[in-house]
């Protein structure tokens, strides 16, 4: 299974949505544990349960 569009360690390098024309930082809300979610995606990727797309920042 491949996953695209989920939080990764370098989330600060990218806008909240891929279609944003201007940079909009990701907002963390109290009712959603984004840090825990990011760790879970990374763990599932590391265990090869799924492949998490993790693009690199363009320089």
C-alpha positions in Angstrom: 0.0 0.0 0.0 1.2 3.5 -0.8 0.3 6.6 1.2 0.5 10.1 -0.2 -0.3 13.4 1.5 0.2 12.4 5.1 2.4 14.2 7.7 6.1 13.5 7.5 9.1 14.8 9.4 9.7 17.6 7.0 6.2 18.9 7.0 7.4 22.5 7.8 9.1 22.7 4.4 5.7 22.5 2.6 2.4 24.3 2.5 -0.6 22.9 4.3 -2.2 21.7 1.0 -0.4 20.7 -2.2 -2.5 23.0 -4.2 -1.8 26.2 -2.2 -0.4 29.0 -4.4 1.2 30.6 -1.4 2.9 29.0 1.6 0.5 28.2 4.3 1.9 26.5 7.4 0.2 23.4 8.8 -1.9 24.3 11.8 -2.0 21.8 14.7 -5.4 21.5 16.5 -5.9 20.3 20.0 -8.4 17.6 19.0 -5.9 15.9 16.6 -2.5 14.5 17.7 -0.5 15.2 14.6 2.8 14.4 16.3 1.6 10.9 17.2 0.1 10.5 13.7 3.5 11.4 12.1 5.3 8.8 14.3 2.7 6.2 13.3 3.1 6.8 9.6 6.9 6.7 10.0 6.7 3.4 12.0 4.4 1.8 9.4 6.8 2.9 6.6 9.8 1.6 8.5 8.1 -1.8 9.1 7.2 -1.9 5.4 3.5 -2.2 6.1 3.1 0.6 3.7 5.2 3.0 1.6 4.9 6.6 2.7 5.7 9.1 0.0 8.2 11.6 1.5 9.2 14.2 -1.0 12.3 16.3 -0.5 12.4 20.0 -0.4 13.5 21.6 -3.7 16.5 24.0 -3.4 
